[in-house]
Every structure is written in structure tokens, then in C-alpha cells.
């Protein structure tokens, strides 16, 4: 199995022999299953990169010199499930011990067209590394924790430098999604300025993003929005003219940045749909447009619709206005609405009044409107559509009155309204 001269410097790299994810029973079992004469298997990419940074490792991908059919045979012999998820490109998914592993045969891309490529299998680890996108994703680790770094990726990991492998323009033309990946990886791992060559190539080839499916754009953008460096990456996408094309409209960076500040100040987990609402939804019509553009779920669409600040949000952080909003929208939508309204205001991220409104559901439960349609029918005064009209009218009065009007008073008010209103012939 070919190894490059650069492997000599792996002796100076940190060892991952004590890495928790390498000792997991499921990981050990997969490595053991793939042991065979002439076969070498290593962890690759994100698991190695994140372990070197001391970050949690959730998913483990593997690279191997074994051909896909051999991988499937070895896995099944070892009592594991093997699924040919991308076997034409050398990828087999192995499942066992409650975990799944993507195992890909070392390969080189002979011809590429976006996500589709003609590949040739190889046993050369550097050749496999050179077909990947960034140097910090071209790191490997053996079962014993030995790190292999064919292309200098470890130095880039430590420096926080996101650098394309080889010619940046060529890498992007293989898959235009790598433009967004360049900004996303900078948002997670970058330190300081963006790599000059990678940035210039991304800007030059930005029109290629229009060739990508909505699902791929959305998945990459959503991951970027959740990154620790999301504000810097979004600003860079805007400054270099890429963001309007991605969103299909002009963004509001100020509201997005303020939302991120508020979430952090209040110790809240980021939410991609809420962040895109802050960034791109200013009028009600924008929500369905973005939902169609990114093919969003109903739940995501509901959050997006909150981005347009309605009349019921304009009086915040007034407590009475907050109670009315909580009653109308329910707890989840209320919190998102408050955060978006807060982000659109001039208040600081630690403002006490806004904080009190945000935490309102923790100490106040919205009451239940005490009248029902059956109550009106029993009076003998109401028929047909006027039942619903009267209930809506009285509910609005009850809300404006601080939810305090008792049921009997509401019912008397309903009868009075009915007797004052003109009646059609019945």
C-alpha cells in the first residue's frame, strides 16, 4: 500500500491513542471486522480533525484499501450489517452496536460533474487525500491513534486556516457547493482572515451556486447559520456579493447579528429557522417565498412567518402586550417572536425588560377563554355565523381587559350585543 514521503512527519504529530471515540465498542468492532491480509483501514476527516482540536466526535467515517465488495464481505462475516449506499463511488455503510459508519475505498476522481464522478480505486493514501476538498479534511488516523497527514492538514487545523487542496478553482468546479462549505468551515474552524486563493475562487465562481439543488443549498446554509462564527461568515458572504444570490433577496445583517448576540447573552441554543427569519424576513410575503426556495418543512415555515414584526409585537416589551402575544401564539412561537422583536429593537442583549418578557411563560400561564359556542346557543339569542363572530369579538375584549372579565359578565355582554344588532328574518 503506497505511502508518501510526507508520512515521515507523522512521527511529530499528536497521537489519538487515548481518544474516546476510538475506544468505543462499536468503533473497535468495525476496525476488527475490516482486518484482513493486505487491508488497511483508517478513520478520516471530521473525526480526526475534531479530535485533534479537542472537540466532541459524534460520527466516524473510515477509509480503507479494501474494495467495496470486500468491505461488505468482511463486515457481514464480522456480524455487522453492510449497506451499499454509494457503492459505485466506493462507499458502504456499516451498521452495528447502535452506530453507523461510512466506509469508503481509497479512490481518485477520474472525471467529475458536480456530485457525480467517475472514480478509480487506489491504495495510495495521498492520492485519496488529493481528491478531498480542504486540507483539514484530509487527515487520517489508524486504529492505534497514529495520525497520518499527507497534505499538511494538521498545520492548517492548528492555525485555523481553511485551505482548498490543490487549485481552489478546480476543487470548486468539481462541486459548487464547496463555495458554501468554504464559508461554513471558516465559521467553525477559521481564525483570522480567509485564505486569499479560496476566497477569490469562491467569489469568481459564485454563479455556480445557481446550479445546485435547493435541498443541498439549504442543508449547507442551515449548518453555517448554527456555527460559532456564523456572523462573520454571513457578513463575508454579503460583503463579497454571494448572500443576496443565496437568499434571493436583500438581507438584514443588523437584526441577524443582534439575534446571535441575544441568544448568547441569554444562554439560548441557536435555531437556524429563527436566524434565517431574522436575516431575510421583513415582510409577510418573504416567508412563503423563502419557504418555497429552500423547500422548508411546515415547522420551519411557521418560524419564518414570525420574522415579519406584526402589530402584536410592536408594543413589546410591555408586559400586557407580552401576555396578549403569549395567549395568541403559544409558548414556542411566543419565545421566537420575542427574540425576533428584541433583535429588531435598539435594546441591549442583556436588557432586563426584554429578559422579563422572554421568561414570561416561566411564571405566567395564559388562561382559557371562558365562553364556548354552546354557551351562546343555550341563550336562544344566537344562530349560525353570528355565534363565531360574537365569540371572536368578546374574546378580543376579554384579552384587552387583561383576561379578567368573568364568564357571567361575558355572557351578559353577548346577549346585550345580540339584542342590539339587527336580525335577519329567521
Secondary structure, DSSP 8 states (H G I E B T S, - for coil): ----GGGGGGGGS---TT-HHHHSHHHHHHHHHT--TT--EEEETHHHHHHHTT------EEEESS-HHHHHHHHHHTT-EEEEEEGGGTEEEEEETTEEEEEEE-EEEEEEETTEEEEEE-S-HHHHHHTSSBGGG--EE-TT--EE-TTSHHHHHHHT---BSS-HHHHHHH-THHHHHHHHHHHHH--SS--HHHHHHHHHTGGGGGGS-HHHHHHHHHHHHTSTTHHHHHHHHHHTT-HHHHHTS---HHHHHHHHHHHHHTT----HHHHHHHHH-SSHHHHHHHHHHHT--HHHHHHHHTTS--GGGTTTT-HHHHHHHHHHHHHHHHHHHHHHHHHTSS--TT-HHHHHHHTGGGT------S--HHHHHHHT---THHHHHHHHHHHHHHHHTTT---HHHHHHHHHHHHHHS-----
